[in-house]
């Protein structure tokens, strides 16, 4: 079973940048999708970005992060990244990575990594 471990969170001031990493325990061949999600205290968990692997890759983003966040992968290190630029206080949340197929039925969630955007 593939498991994901998130890292790279921390405290950053508004307008700053942060890069999150999602490391997979095992590489999956063929087409599959990995997503970044976030959950603020007292709120539900929402998707912020996805990347789909195949012969090439495709990405999509939530409207709230378009133009500011970039999802990418390092195939050699088997890691999915989330580059976050122009961070806003409303980006503060615990960030998770997961397979959408697992997320829809409540499975696959790890510990996440805390991102705090504050002056």
C-alpha positions in Angstrom: 0.0 0.0 0.0 1.4 3.4 -1.0 1.7 5.9 1.9 2.5 9.6 1.8 4.6 11.7 4.2 4.2 15.4 4.1 7.0 17.9 5.1 8.1 21.5 4.5 5.5 23.4 6.5 6.4 26.3 8.8 5.7 29.9 9.7 6.0 32.5 6.9 4.9 36.1 6.6 2.3 37.3 4.1 3.7 37.5 0.6 6.4 34.9 1.4 7.0 31.5 -0.1 7.1 27.9 1.1 7.6 24.6 -0.6 5.9 21.5 0.6 7.0 17.9 -0.1 5.0 14.7 -0.4 7.1 11.6 -0.4 5.6 8.3 -1.5 6.6 5.1 0.0 6.3 3.3 -3.3 6.1 4.4 -7.0 3.0 3.6 -8.9 3.2 2.8 -12.6 0.7 4.1 -15.1 -1.8 6.9 -14.8 -2.6 8.1 -11.3 -3.3 11.3 -9.5 -1.9 12.8 -6.3 -3.5 15.8 -4.7 -2.7 18.4 -2.1 -5.4 19.2 0.4 -5.6 21.6 3.3 -7.7 21.9 6.4 -8.0 25.0 8.6 -9.1 24.7 12.2 -12.9 24.1 12.5 -13.3 23.7 8.7 -13.5 20.8 6.3 -10.6 19.6 4.2 -10.5 20.9 0.7 -8.4 20.1 -2.4 -6.0 22.8 -3.5 -4.1 21.1 -6.4 -3.7 17.8 -8.2 -1.1 16.3 -10.5 -1.9 13.4 -12.8 1.0 11.2 -14.0 1.2 9.3 -17.3 3.4 9.7 -20.3 3.2 13.3 -19.5 1.6 15.2 -16.6 -1.4 17.4 -16.1 -2.3 19.7 -13.2 -5.2 21.6 -11.8 -5.8 24.0 -9.0 -8.5 25.4 -6.8 -9.5 28.9 -7.8 -8.2 30.3 -4.5 -4.6 29.3 -5.3 -4.4 29.7 -9.1 -1.4 31.8 -10.1 0.2 31.4 -6.6 0.7 27.7 -6.1 2.5 25.2 -8.4 2.3 21.4 -8.1 5.1 19.4 -9.6 7.0 16.1 -9.2 10.6 15.0 -8.9 10.5 11.5 -10.5 14.0 10.6 -9.3 13.1 11.2 -5.7 9.5 10.0 -6.0 8.2 13.2 -4.5 5.4 15.6 -5.2 5.9 19.2 -4.4 3.7 22.2 -3.8 5.4 25.5 -4.3 3.5 28.2 -2.6 4.2 31.8 -3.5 2.5 35.1 -2.5 1.1 33.4 0.6 -1.9 34.9 2.4 -3.1 34.5 6.0 -6.1 32.5 4.6 -3.7 29.9 3.4 -3.0 28.9 7.0 -3.9 25.3 7.4 -2.6 21.8 7.8 -1.6 20.5 4.3 -2.0 16.9 3.3 -1.3 14.8 0.2 -3.4 11.9 -0.8 -4.8 9.9 -3.7 -8.2 11.4 -4.6 -9.6 7.8 -4.9 -8.7 7.3 -1.3 -9.7 10.7 -0.1 -13.3 10.3 -1.3 -13.9 7.4 1.1 -11.9 8.9 4.0 -8.8 6.8 3.6 -5.1 7.6 3.1 -4.8 10.6 5.4 -1.5 11.1 7.2 -0.3 13.6 9.7 0.0 16.6 7.3 2.3 19.5 7.7 1.3 22.8 9.3 1.5 26.1 7.3 1.0 29.3 9.2 1.0 32.6 7.3 1.2 35.5 9.8 3.0 38.8 10.4 
